[in-house]
Amino acid sequence: MAPPEQARTRLARAAVIDAARTLFVERGYAATTIEAISDEAGVPQPTLYRLFTSKLGVLKSLLDVSIAGDDEAVPLPQRAVVREVFEQPDPSRRIEGFASVVTQINARVGPLYRVLSSASTADPEAATLLHDLARQRREGQLGLVRSLAPSLRAGLTPHIAADVVHAIASPEVHHLLVVERGWKPDRYRRWLSDTLGAQLLSTETATR
């Protein structure tokens, strides 16, 4: 059992993150103040600043939790759901697993990604955070592509293949299909898996 102070800190962080999620999505980043987050969360401002340093720190933590799915201090590549994808010996199944993980992450992160993207046009620190998020996505996607290297289509380099994944699996495409066009998550997942397989894998691999 966690010590009382550690448990209180975790509860305070969770309250701030939940409040920030609601306010950022409803009002946008610029219009959401630390005072508003503090009031919504029931966490004093000094405590909020101690835990997150700044409003951008709150957004970064919120994105981290949304990407991972919880607040456990385990990097995404080390989580069981991701390890299982890379441990899958069949390339087509590996892509299916990747598509499933991406579907879940895009559903959790999509609204916040749009908040950050909007904020980045006027806030240099938000722009840096958006760049870092894109870099982390690409690193993970490049890892997938490199694991598929023996099965890639002829002439498709790992970096070009990673660009393809970066575009097709992007939060923007997820928003277009799921939010704007009303696709169900399972339809999006199947489309993502089928499209990535068709774009990345050699004909011999895809038809095994």
GUDRENTOR-392540 format. One record per atom (N, C-alpha, C): residue number from 1; residue in one letter; x, z, y. Coordinates in nm, 3 decimals. Each point is the difference from the previous one (the first is absolute). Layout:
BEGIN
- NUM, a, X, Z, Y
...
This chain:
BEGIN
- 1, m, 0.084, 0.000, -0.119
- 1, m, -0.084, 0.000, 0.119
- 1, m, 0.088, 0.000, 0.124
- 2, a, -0.035, -0.083, 0.100
- 2, a, 0.079, -0.010, 0.121
- 2, a, -0.014, 0.127, 0.083
- 3, p, 0.107, 0.041, 0.069
- 3, p, -0.009, 0.115, 0.090
- 3, p, -0.108, -0.022, 0.105
- 4, p, -0.061, 0.109, 0.051
- 4, p, -0.110, -0.015, 0.097
- 4, p, 0.036, -0.086, 0.121
- 5, e, 0.119, 0.018, 0.056
- 5, e, 0.038, -0.076, 0.119
- 5, e, 0.010, -0.149, -0.033
- 6, q, 0.057, -0.032, -0.116
- 6, q, 0.011, -0.140, -0.042
- 6, q, -0.138, -0.061, -0.022
- 7, a, -0.090, 0.078, -0.058
- 7, a, -0.136, -0.049, -0.023
- 7, a, -0.073, -0.023, 0.132
- 8, r, 0.019, 0.091, 0.096
- 8, r, -0.064, -0.018, 0.131
- 8, r, 0.054, -0.124, 0.071
- 9, t, 0.131, -0.022, -0.012
- 9, t, 0.060, -0.118, 0.062
- 9, t, -0.057, -0.128, -0.060
- 10, r, -0.014, -0.002, -0.131
- 10, r, -0.054, -0.119, -0.065
- 10, r, -0.144, -0.025, 0.039
- 11, l, -0.078, 0.107, 0.011
- 11, l, -0.139, -0.013, 0.044
- 11, l, -0.008, -0.051, 0.143
- 12, a, 0.088, 0.050, 0.086
- 12, a, 0.001, -0.044, 0.139
- 12, a, 0.037, -0.147, 0.009
- 13, r, 0.101, -0.042, -0.076
- 13, r, 0.039, -0.141, 0.000
- 13, r, -0.116, -0.088, -0.047
- 14, a, -0.067, 0.043, -0.107
- 14, a, -0.111, -0.078, -0.053
- 14, a, -0.114, -0.011, 0.102
- 15, a, -0.027, 0.110, 0.070
- 15, a, -0.107, -0.001, 0.101
- 15, a, 0.033, -0.095, 0.114
- 16, v, 0.125, 0.001, 0.043
- 16, v, 0.042, -0.089, 0.109
- 16, v, -0.008, -0.146, -0.046
- 17, i, 0.046, -0.028, -0.119
- 17, i, -0.002, -0.137, -0.051
- 17, i, -0.143, -0.052, -0.015
- 18, d, -0.089, 0.084, -0.052
- 18, d, -0.140, -0.042, -0.013
- 18, d, -0.063, -0.025, 0.136
- 19, a, 0.027, 0.089, 0.096
- 19, a, -0.055, -0.017, 0.135
- 19, a, 0.056, -0.125, 0.065
- 20, a, 0.130, -0.022, -0.014
- 20, a, 0.064, -0.116, 0.063
- 20, a, -0.054, -0.130, -0.059
- 21, r, -0.024, -0.001, -0.130
- 21, r, -0.055, -0.121, -0.063
- 21, r, -0.132, -0.038, 0.066
- 22, t, -0.088, 0.096, 0.014
- 22, t, -0.131, -0.025, 0.061
- 22, t, 0.014, -0.048, 0.144
- 23, l, 0.082, 0.071, 0.078
- 23, l, 0.010, -0.029, 0.143
- 23, l, 0.074, -0.131, 0.027
- 24, f, 0.109, -0.025, -0.072
- 24, f, 0.074, -0.124, 0.021
- 24, f, -0.087, -0.122, -0.030
- 25, v, -0.076, 0.007, -0.109
- 25, v, -0.084, -0.114, -0.038
- 25, v, -0.117, -0.017, 0.098
- 26, e, -0.057, 0.111, 0.044
- 26, e, -0.115, -0.007, 0.090
- 26, e, 0.040, -0.039, 0.142
- 27, r, 0.111, 0.058, 0.051
- 27, r, 0.034, -0.015, 0.141
- 27, r, 0.121, -0.090, 0.025
- 28, g, 0.081, -0.021, -0.102
- 28, g, 0.126, -0.069, 0.019
- 28, g, 0.112, 0.098, 0.030
- 29, y, 0.122, -0.049, -0.009
- 29, y, 0.116, 0.088, 0.017
- 29, y, 0.013, 0.049, 0.144
- 30, a, -0.006, -0.090, 0.096
- 30, a, 0.024, 0.037, 0.140
- 30, a, -0.104, 0.100, 0.051
- 31, a, -0.124, -0.017, -0.041
- 31, a, -0.107, 0.085, 0.051
- 31, a, -0.011, 0.134, -0.071
- 32, t, 0.075, 0.018, -0.106
- 32, t, -0.002, 0.127, -0.074
- 32, t, 0.112, 0.090, 0.050
- 33, t, -0.035, 0.117, 0.047
- 33, t, 0.099, 0.093, 0.053
- 33, t, 0.034, 0.107, -0.103
- 34, i, 0.115, 0.062, 0.021
- 34, i, 0.037, 0.114, -0.083
- 34, i, -0.103, 0.110, 0.012
- 35, e, -0.052, 0.020, 0.121
- 35, e, -0.103, 0.102, 0.021
- 35, e, -0.124, -0.028, -0.085
- 36, a, -0.041, -0.127, -0.005
- 36, a, -0.117, -0.036, -0.079
- 36, a, 0.025, 0.024, -0.149
- 37, i, 0.118, -0.037, -0.048
- 37, i, 0.033, 0.023, -0.141
- 37, i, 0.002, 0.149, -0.030
- 38, s, 0.060, 0.077, 0.090
- 38, s, 0.006, 0.146, -0.017
- 38, s, -0.139, 0.060, -0.009
- 39, d, -0.088, -0.042, 0.092
- 39, d, -0.137, 0.054, 0.001
- 39, d, -0.076, -0.040, -0.126
- 40, e, 0.014, -0.127, -0.041
- 40, e, -0.072, -0.050, -0.118
- 40, e, 0.049, 0.070, -0.127
- 41, a, 0.130, 0.027, -0.005
- 41, a, 0.059, 0.061, -0.121
- 41, a, -0.012, 0.151, -0.001
- 42, g, -0.022, 0.060, 0.116
- 42, g, 0.000, 0.146, 0.008
- 42, g, 0.140, 0.058, -0.017
- 43, v, 0.100, -0.077, 0.042
- 43, v, 0.140, 0.042, -0.010
- 43, v, 0.057, 0.006, 0.142
- 44, p, 0.058, 0.113, 0.041
- 44, p, 0.053, 0.012, 0.136
- 44, p, 0.106, -0.107, 0.029
- 45, q, 0.004, -0.043, 0.125
- 45, q, 0.095, -0.104, 0.037
- 45, q, 0.145, 0.038, -0.029
- 46, p, 0.044, 0.123, 0.028
- 46, p, 0.139, 0.034, -0.033
- 46, p, 0.032, -0.018, -0.149
- 47, t, -0.097, 0.035, -0.085
- 47, t, 0.020, -0.018, -0.144
- 47, t, 0.006, -0.148, -0.034
- 48, l, -0.087, -0.078, 0.063
- 48, l, 0.000, -0.145, -0.025
- 48, l, 0.133, -0.061, 0.038
- 49, y, 0.052, 0.037, 0.117
- 49, y, 0.130, -0.053, 0.043
- 49, y, 0.112, 0.047, -0.093
- 50, r, -0.011, 0.123, -0.049
- 50, r, 0.103, 0.051, -0.091
- 50, r, 0.001, -0.079, -0.131
- 51, l, -0.116, -0.038, -0.046
- 51, l, -0.011, -0.069, -0.129
- 51, l, 0.029, -0.150, 0.010
- 52, f, -0.035, -0.062, 0.114
- 52, f, 0.006, -0.146, 0.009
- 52, f, 0.085, -0.054, 0.115
- 53, t, 0.039, 0.087, 0.093
- 53, t, 0.085, -0.035, 0.114
- 53, t, -0.073, -0.076, 0.111
- 54, s, -0.081, -0.102, -0.039
- 54, s, -0.063, -0.085, 0.101
- 54, s, -0.124, -0.067, -0.060
- 55, k, -0.075, -0.070, 0.085
- 55, k, -0.116, -0.074, -0.049
- 55, k, 0.044, -0.109, -0.096
- 56, l, 0.110, -0.067, 0.031
- 56, l, 0.051, -0.101, -0.092
- 56, l, 0.040, 0.062, -0.134
- 57, g, 0.052, 0.122, 0.004
- 57, g, 0.034, 0.071, -0.123
- 57, g, -0.123, 0.026, -0.085
- 58, v, -0.112, 0.028, 0.066
- 58, v, -0.126, 0.019, -0.072
- 58, v, -0.040, -0.131, -0.068
- 59, l, 0.007, -0.110, 0.074
- 59, l, -0.037, -0.130, -0.058
- 59, l, 0.091, -0.037, -0.115
- 60, k, 0.129, 0.024, 0.014
- 60, k, 0.094, -0.031, -0.108
- 60, k, -0.033, 0.081, -0.125
- 61, s, -0.026, 0.129, 0.017
- 61, s, -0.035, 0.083, -0.116
- 61, s, -0.130, -0.046, -0.063
- 62, l, -0.095, -0.038, 0.084
- 62, l, -0.128, -0.050, -0.050
- 62, l, 0.020, -0.128, -0.080
- 63, l, 0.085, -0.088, 0.048
- 63, l, 0.030, -0.123, -0.075
- 63, l, 0.070, 0.032, -0.131
- 64, d, 0.095, 0.092, 0.002
- 64, d, 0.072, 0.038, -0.122
- 64, d, -0.097, 0.052, -0.106
- 65, v, -0.091, 0.087, 0.041
- 65, v, -0.098, 0.057, -0.093
- 65, v, -0.093, -0.109, -0.051
- 66, s, -0.040, -0.091, 0.087
- 66, s, -0.092, -0.106, -0.039
- 66, s, 0.065, -0.099, -0.096
- 67, i, 0.126, -0.032, 0.023
- 67, i, 0.071, -0.091, -0.089
- 67, i, 0.016, 0.064, -0.138
- 68, a, 0.042, 0.126, -0.003
- 68, a, 0.026, 0.067, -0.127
- 68, a, -0.127, 0.044, -0.071
- 69, g, -0.103, 0.032, 0.078
- 69, g, -0.125, 0.048, -0.059
- 69, g, -0.014, 0.150, 0.001
- 70, d, 0.107, 0.072, 0.035
- 70, d, -0.005, 0.145, 0.012
- 70, d, 0.120, 0.045, 0.083
- 71, d, 0.013, 0.133, 0.017
- 71, d, 0.109, 0.051, 0.085
- 71, d, 0.118, 0.054, -0.080
- 72, e, 0.006, -0.035, -0.128
- 72, e, 0.114, 0.043, -0.080
- 72, e, 0.127, -0.070, 0.048
- 73, a, 0.110, 0.074, 0.003
- 73, a, 0.127, -0.053, 0.051
- 73, a, 0.072, -0.082, -0.107
- 74, v, -0.068, -0.105, -0.047
- 74, v, 0.057, -0.088, -0.102
- 74, v, -0.005, -0.142, 0.055
- 75, p, 0.115, -0.066, 0.020
- 75, p, 0.000, -0.138, 0.053
- 75, p, -0.081, -0.092, -0.089
- 76, l, -0.064, -0.098, 0.061
- 76, l, -0.087, -0.092, -0.074
- 76, l, 0.070, -0.065, -0.120
- 77, p, 0.125, -0.048, 0.013
- 77, p, 0.064, -0.064, -0.116
- 77, p, 0.021, 0.094, -0.119
- 78, q, 0.000, 0.130, 0.026
- 78, q, 0.023, 0.097, -0.107
- 78, q, -0.130, 0.052, -0.062
- 79, r, -0.112, -0.044, 0.051
- 79, r, -0.128, 0.048, -0.052
- 79, r, -0.033, -0.072, -0.131
- 80, a, -0.071, 0.072, -0.085
- 80, a, -0.028, -0.051, -0.135
- 80, a, -0.070, -0.134, 0.003
- 81, v, -0.096, -0.017, 0.092
- 81, v, -0.077, -0.124, 0.002
- 81, v, 0.088, -0.120, 0.032
- 82, v, 0.103, 0.020, 0.081
- 82, v, 0.092, -0.110, 0.033
- 82, v, 0.102, -0.020, -0.111
- 83, r, 0.050, 0.109, -0.055
- 83, r, 0.097, -0.012, -0.111
- 83, r, -0.062, -0.074, -0.117
- 84, e, -0.127, 0.027, -0.025
- 84, e, -0.068, -0.068, -0.111
- 84, e, -0.005, -0.151, 0.021
- 85, v, -0.015, -0.043, 0.126
- 85, v, -0.001, -0.143, 0.029
- 85, v, 0.133, -0.063, -0.039
- 86, f, 0.109, 0.063, 0.041
- 86, f, 0.132, -0.059, -0.024
- 86, f, 0.046, 0.018, -0.145
- 87, e, -0.062, 0.090, -0.072
- 87, e, 0.034, 0.018, -0.141
- 87, e, -0.076, -0.097, -0.090
- 88, q, -0.097, -0.071, 0.056
- 88, q, -0.079, -0.097, -0.078
- 88, q, 0.088, -0.120, -0.036
- 89, p, 0.021, -0.026, -0.129
- 89, p, 0.091, -0.109, -0.039
- 89, p, -0.054, -0.140, 0.027
- 90, d, -0.131, -0.016, 0.000
- 90, d, -0.057, -0.133, 0.018
- 90, d, -0.015, -0.030, 0.149
- 91, p, 0.060, -0.110, 0.049
- 91, p, -0.005, -0.031, 0.143
- 91, p, -0.142, -0.011, 0.056
- 92, s, -0.089, -0.063, -0.074
- 92, s, -0.138, -0.014, 0.048
- 92, s, -0.067, 0.136, 0.013
- 93, r, 0.024, 0.087, -0.098
- 93, r, -0.056, 0.135, 0.007
- 93, r, 0.061, 0.079, 0.114
- 94, r, 0.128, -0.025, 0.027
- 94, r, 0.067, 0.069, 0.111
- 94, r, -0.065, -0.038, 0.132
- 95, i, -0.032, -0.127, 0.015
- 95, i, -0.068, -0.045, 0.122
- 95, i, -0.140, 0.059, 0.008
- 96, e, -0.069, 0.007, -0.112
- 96, e, -0.133, 0.062, -0.002
- 96, e, 0.008, 0.145, 0.047
- 97, g, 0.099, 0.072, -0.050
- 97, g, 0.017, 0.139, 0.041
- 97, g, 0.033, 0.013, 0.147
- 98, f, 0.087, -0.089, 0.048
- 98, f, 0.035, -0.001, 0.142
- 98, f, -0.124, -0.026, 0.084
- 99, a, -0.082, -0.096, -0.040
- 99, a, -0.121, -0.033, 0.075
- 99, a, -0.095, 0.119, 0.006
- 100, s, -0.008, 0.075, -0.109
- 100, s, -0.086, 0.119, -0.002
- 100, s, 0.049, 0.105, 0.098
- 101, v, 0.131, 0.024, 0.003
- 101, v, 0.057, 0.098, 0.093
- 101, v, -0.021, -0.045, 0.145
- 102, v, 0.025, -0.127, 0.027
- 102, v, -0.016, -0.052, 0.136
- 102, v, -0.145, 0.009, 0.045
- 103, t, -0.093, -0.028, -0.089
- 103, t, -0.141, 0.009, 0.035
- 103, t, -0.036, 0.140, 0.046
- 104, q, 0.048, 0.100, -0.072
- 104, q, -0.028, 0.138, 0.037
- 104, q, 0.066, 0.038, 0.132
- 105, i, 0.125, -0.040, 0.019
- 105, i, 0.072, 0.034, 0.123
- 105, i, -0.064, -0.068, 0.121
- 106, n, -0.030, -0.129, -0.012
- 106, n, -0.061, -0.070, 0.113
- 106, n, -0.135, 0.059, 0.038
- 107, a, -0.075, 0.045, -0.098
- 107, a, -0.130, 0.063, 0.030
- 107, a, 0.019, 0.129, 0.079
- 108, r, 0.102, 0.077, -0.036
- 108, r, 0.024, 0.127, 0.070
- 108, r, 0.063, -0.019, 0.137
- 109, v, 0.088, -0.099, 0.012
- 109, v, 0.083, -0.015, 0.119
- 109, v, -0.060, -0.096, 0.102
- 110, g, -0.085, -0.093, -0.046
- 110, g, -0.048, -0.107, 0.086
- 110, g, -0.044, 0.041, 0.140
- 111, p, -0.093, 0.094, 0.013
- 111, p, -0.046, 0.038, 0.135
- 111, p, 0.113, 0.058, 0.086
- 112, l, 0.090, 0.075, -0.061
- 112, l, 0.111, 0.060, 0.074
- 112, l, 0.103, -0.105, 0.038
- 113, y, 0.018, -0.099, -0.086
- 113, y, 0.093, -0.108, 0.032
- 113, y, -0.047, -0.073, 0.125
- 114, r, -0.130, -0.020, 0.013
- 114, r, -0.051, -0.067, 0.119
- 114, r, 0.016, 0.088, 0.123
- 115, v, -0.014, 0.131, -0.016
- 115, v, 0.025, 0.093, 0.111
- 115, v, 0.144, -0.012, 0.046
- 116, l, 0.092, 0.003, -0.096
- 116, l, 0.142, -0.009, 0.034
- 116, l, 0.035, -0.135, 0.060
- 117, s, -0.054, -0.107, -0.056
- 117, s, 0.027, -0.134, 0.051
- 117, s, -0.046, -0.014, 0.144
- 118, s, -0.116, 0.054, 0.030
- 118, s, -0.051, -0.005, 0.137
- 118, s, 0.087, 0.082, 0.094
- 119, a, 0.040, 0.119, -0.045
- 119, a, 0.083, 0.087, 0.084
- 119, a, 0.137, -0.061, 0.026
- 120, s, 0.050, -0.078, -0.094
- 120, s, 0.135, -0.055, 0.011
- 120, s, 0.015, -0.098, 0.116
- 121, t, -0.110, -0.055, 0.049
- 121, t, 0.009, -0.097, 0.109
- 121, t, 0.038, 0.065, 0.133
- 122, a, -0.023, 0.132, 0.011
- 122, a, 0.028, 0.069, 0.126
- 122, a, 0.094, 0.118, -0.015
- 123, d, 0.025, 0.042, -0.124
- 123, d, 0.082, 0.119, -0.024
- 123, d, 0.122, -0.039, -0.083
- 124, p, 0.120, 0.004, 0.059
- 124, p, 0.121, -0.041, -0.074
- 124, p, 0.025, 0.082, -0.126
- 125, e, -0.031, 0.130, 0.003
- 125, e, 0.021, 0.082, -0.118
- 125, e, -0.097, -0.039, -0.111
- 126, a, -0.122, -0.033, 0.037
- 126, a, -0.096, -0.048, -0.100
- 126, a, 0.045, -0.134, -0.057
- 127, a, 0.058, -0.084, 0.085
- 127, a, 0.051, -0.130, -0.046
- 127, a, 0.113, 0.021, -0.101
- 128, t, 0.084, 0.099, 0.025
- 128, t, 0.109, 0.032, -0.093
- 128, t, -0.056, 0.048, -0.133
- 129, l, -0.102, 0.084, 0.007
- 129, l, -0.062, 0.051, -0.123
- 129, l, -0.064, -0.115, -0.079
- 130, l, -0.064, -0.093, 0.070
- 130, l, -0.060, -0.115, -0.067
- 130, l, 0.107, -0.084, -0.068
- 131, h, 0.112, -0.019, 0.068
- 131, h, 0.113, -0.075, -0.058
- 131, h, 0.052, 0.070, -0.125
- 132, d, 0.014, 0.133, 0.008
- 132, d, 0.049, 0.076, -0.115
- 132, d, -0.095, -0.011, -0.119
- 133, l, -0.129, 0.001, 0.029
- 133, l, -0.100, -0.012, -0.106
- 133, l, 0.010, -0.135, -0.068
- 134, a, 0.017, -0.106, 0.079
- 134, a, 0.015, -0.134, -0.056
- 134, a, 0.127, -0.011, -0.083
- 135, r, 0.108, 0.064, 0.049
- 135, r, 0.127, -0.003, -0.074
- 135, r, -0.015, 0.071, -0.135
- 136, q, -0.069, 0.113, -0.002
- 136, q, -0.020, 0.073, -0.125
- 136, q, -0.084, -0.081, -0.098
- 137, r, -0.103, -0.067, 0.053
- 137, r, -0.082, -0.086, -0.086
- 137, r, 0.086, -0.110, -0.063
- 138, r, 0.081, -0.063, 0.084
- 138, r, 0.082, -0.111, -0.050
- 138, r, 0.101, 0.049, -0.104
- 139, e, 0.056, 0.118, 0.020
- 139, e, 0.096, 0.052, -0.098
- 139, e, -0.067, 0.018, -0.136
- 140, g, -0.121, 0.055, 0.001
- 140, g, -0.072, 0.016, -0.126
- 140, g, -0.035, -0.133, -0.063
- 141, q, -0.040, -0.095, 0.083
- 141, q, -0.036, -0.132, -0.051
- 141, q, 0.122, -0.075, -0.054
- 142, l, 0.113, 0.019, 0.067
- 142, l, 0.122, -0.063, -0.048
- 142, l, 0.042, 0.060, -0.134
- 143, g, -0.025, 0.130, -0.016
- 143, g, 0.028, 0.064, -0.129
- 143, g, -0.083, -0.060, -0.111
- 144, l, -0.128, -0.026, 0.028
- 144, l, -0.086, -0.063, -0.100
- 144, l, 0.053, -0.139, -0.034
- 145, v, 0.031, -0.078, 0.101
- 145, v, 0.046, -0.137, -0.021
- 145, v, 0.128, -0.003, -0.081
- 146, r, 0.093, 0.087, 0.032
- 146, r, 0.126, 0.004, -0.075
- 146, r, -0.024, 0.036, -0.146
- 147, s, -0.100, 0.085, -0.024
- 147, s, -0.030, 0.035, -0.140
- 147, s, -0.059, -0.119, -0.075
- 148, l, -0.056, -0.095, 0.077
- 148, l, -0.061, -0.119, -0.061
- 148, l, 0.096, -0.118, -0.004
- 149, a, 0.123, 0.017, 0.048
- 149, a, 0.093, -0.112, 0.020
- 149, a, 0.010, -0.096, -0.118
- 150, p, 0.012, 0.049, -0.123
- 150, p, 0.011, -0.096, -0.112
- 150, p, -0.125, -0.084, -0.022
- 151, s, -0.112, 0.045, 0.057
- 151, s, -0.127, -0.069, -0.024
- 151, s, -0.053, -0.075, 0.120
- 152, l, 0.077, -0.004, 0.110
- 152, l, -0.047, -0.067, 0.121
- 152, l, -0.004, -0.151, -0.018
- 153, r, -0.085, -0.065, 0.078
- 153, r, -0.008, -0.146, -0.001
- 153, r, 0.136, -0.059, 0.035
- 154, a, 0.030, -0.114, -0.053
- 154, a, 0.126, -0.068, 0.027
- 154, a, 0.014, -0.027, 0.149
- 155, g, 0.117, 0.033, 0.054
- 155, g, 0.028, -0.026, 0.141
- 155, g, -0.050, 0.106, 0.095
- 156, l, -0.069, 0.101, -0.051
- 156, l, -0.054, 0.106, 0.085
- 156, l, 0.101, 0.113, 0.007
- 157, t, 0.062, 0.019, 0.117
- 157, t, 0.098, 0.106, 0.015
- 157, t, -0.070, 0.134, 0.017
- 158, p, 0.069, 0.111, -0.032
- 158, p, -0.063, 0.132, 0.018
- 158, p, -0.049, 0.025, 0.142
- 159, h, 0.075, -0.045, 0.101
- 159, h, -0.040, 0.027, 0.138
- 159, h, -0.124, -0.081, 0.040
- 160, i, -0.008, -0.124, -0.044
- 160, i, -0.120, -0.079, 0.027
- 160, i, -0.118, 0.057, -0.076
- 161, a, 0.023, 0.040, -0.124
- 161, a, -0.107, 0.061, -0.079
- 161, a, -0.050, 0.128, 0.065
- 162, a, 0.092, 0.081, 0.055
- 162, a, -0.039, 0.123, 0.068
- 162, a, -0.082, -0.032, 0.125
- 163, d, 0.035, -0.109, 0.070
- 163, d, -0.080, -0.042, 0.115
- 163, d, -0.143, -0.034, -0.041
- 164, v, -0.013, -0.066, -0.115
- 164, v, -0.132, -0.036, -0.052
- 164, v, -0.081, 0.126, -0.029
- 165, v, 0.062, 0.097, -0.065
- 165, v, -0.070, 0.125, -0.030
- 165, v, -0.037, 0.072, 0.129
- 166, h, 0.094, 0.001, 0.095
- 166, h, -0.023, 0.069, 0.127
- 166, h, -0.124, -0.055, 0.071
- 167, a, -0.017, -0.131, -0.005
- 167, a, -0.115, -0.062, 0.066
- 167, a, -0.129, 0.022, -0.078
- 168, i, 0.001, -0.030, -0.128
- 168, i, -0.123, 0.005, -0.079
- 168, i, -0.052, 0.143, -0.016
- 169, a, 0.092, 0.096, -0.015
- 169, a, -0.040, 0.140, -0.022
- 169, a, -0.011, 0.079, 0.129
- 170, s, -0.001, -0.066, 0.113
- 170, s, 0.003, 0.068, 0.130
- 170, s, -0.131, 0.072, 0.031
- 171, p, 0.007, 0.104, 0.083
- 171, p, -0.123, 0.067, 0.046
- 171, p, -0.093, -0.095, 0.075
- 172, e, 0.058, -0.099, 0.069
- 172, e, -0.083, -0.094, 0.075
- 172, e, -0.088, -0.084, -0.092
- 173, v, 0.057, -0.048, -0.111
- 173, v, -0.079, -0.080, -0.095
- 173, v, -0.104, 0.088, -0.069
- 174, h, 0.037, 0.122, -0.033
- 174, h, -0.097, 0.094, -0.059
- 174, h, -0.117, 0.021, 0.095
- 175, h, 0.028, 0.020, 0.128
- 175, h, -0.106, 0.020, 0.098
- 175, h, -0.091, -0.122, 0.009
- 176, l, 0.062, -0.117, 0.003
- 176, l, -0.077, -0.124, 0.010
- 176, l, -0.097, -0.015, -0.116
- 177, l, 0.049, 0.023, -0.122
- 177, l, -0.083, -0.025, -0.118
- 177, l, -0.097, 0.114, -0.030
- 178, v, 0.049, 0.124, 0.009
- 178, v, -0.083, 0.114, -0.041
- 178, v, -0.093, 0.046, 0.112
- 179, v, 0.053, 0.011, 0.121
- 179, v, -0.081, 0.052, 0.111
- 179, v, -0.082, -0.112, 0.064
- 180, e, 0.065, -0.109, 0.038
- 180, e, -0.072, -0.105, 0.071
- 180, e, -0.088, -0.085, -0.092
- 181, r, 0.054, -0.035, -0.118
- 181, r, -0.076, -0.087, -0.091
- 181, r, -0.080, 0.077, -0.105
- 182, g, 0.019, 0.132, -0.005
- 182, g, -0.083, 0.083, -0.085
- 182, g, 0.033, -0.002, -0.149
- 183, w, 0.124, -0.038, -0.034
- 183, w, 0.038, 0.001, -0.141
- 183, w, 0.002, 0.144, -0.053
- 184, k, -0.042, 0.016, -0.125
- 184, k, 0.013, 0.127, -0.068
- 184, k, 0.148, 0.023, -0.036
- 185, p, 0.043, 0.126, -0.004
- 185, p, 0.141, 0.027, -0.031
- 185, p, 0.047, -0.064, -0.129
- 186, d, -0.086, -0.001, -0.103
- 186, d, 0.043, -0.057, -0.129
- 186, d, 0.020, -0.150, 0.010
- 187, r, -0.084, -0.067, 0.079
- 187, r, 0.018, -0.144, 0.019
- 187, r, 0.131, -0.028, 0.073
- 188, y, 0.028, 0.082, 0.103
- 188, y, 0.126, -0.016, 0.073
- 188, y, 0.119, 0.023, -0.092
- 189, r, -0.008, 0.104, -0.083
- 189, r, 0.111, 0.030, -0.091
- 189, r, 0.025, -0.116, -0.095
- 190, r, -0.107, -0.056, -0.057
- 190, r, 0.017, -0.112, -0.093
- 190, r, 0.057, -0.122, 0.072
- 191, w, -0.051, -0.027, 0.121
- 191, w, 0.052, -0.113, 0.077
- 191, w, 0.148, 0.018, 0.032
- 192, l, 0.037, 0.121, 0.041
- 192, l, 0.139, 0.027, 0.035
- 192, l, 0.090, -0.020, -0.121
- 193, s, -0.041, 0.053, -0.114
- 193, s, 0.079, -0.014, -0.122
- 193, s, 0.012, -0.147, -0.041
- 194, d, -0.112, -0.072, 0.000
- 194, d, 0.002, -0.141, -0.041
- 194, d, 0.084, -0.085, 0.096
- 195, t, -0.014, 0.025, 0.129
- 195, t, 0.071, -0.080, 0.100
- 195, t, 0.150, 0.027, -0.005
- 196, l, 0.038, 0.126, -0.012
- 196, l, 0.143, 0.033, -0.010
- 196, l, 0.059, -0.061, -0.127
- 197, g, -0.073, 0.009, -0.111
- 197, g, 0.049, -0.057, -0.124
- 197, g, 0.021, -0.150, 0.011
- 198, a, -0.096, -0.067, 0.063
- 198, a, 0.009, -0.146, 0.014
- 198, a, 0.114, -0.041, 0.093
- 199, q, 0.024, 0.080, 0.102
- 199, q, 0.103, -0.033, 0.099
- 199, q, 0.141, 0.036, -0.047
- 200, l, 0.011, 0.103, -0.083
- 200, l, 0.133, 0.052, -0.034
- 200, l, 0.051, -0.042, -0.136
- 201, l, -0.085, 0.000, -0.100
- 201, l, 0.049, -0.015, -0.137
- 201, l, 0.011, -0.145, -0.044
- 202, s, 0.098, -0.024, -0.082
- 202, s, 0.014, -0.134, -0.059
- 202, s, -0.121, -0.029, -0.089
- 203, t, -0.027, -0.127, -0.021
- 203, t, -0.115, -0.038, -0.082
- 203, t, 0.012, 0.058, -0.140
- 204, e, 0.120, 0.001, -0.055
- 204, e, 0.022, 0.053, -0.135
- 204, e, -0.036, 0.148, -0.007
- 205, t, 0.038, 0.075, 0.103
- 205, t, -0.028, 0.143, 0.001
- 205, t, -0.148, 0.026, 0.020
- 206, a, -0.060, -0.071, 0.094
- 206, a, -0.141, 0.024, 0.035
- 206, a, -0.094, -0.034, -0.114
- 207, t, 0.040, -0.090, -0.088
- 207, t, -0.091, -0.044, -0.108
- 207, t, 0.029, 0.064, -0.134
- 208, r, 0.092, 0.097, -0.002
- 208, r, 0.030, 0.065, -0.130
- 208, r, -0.119, 0.081, -0.049
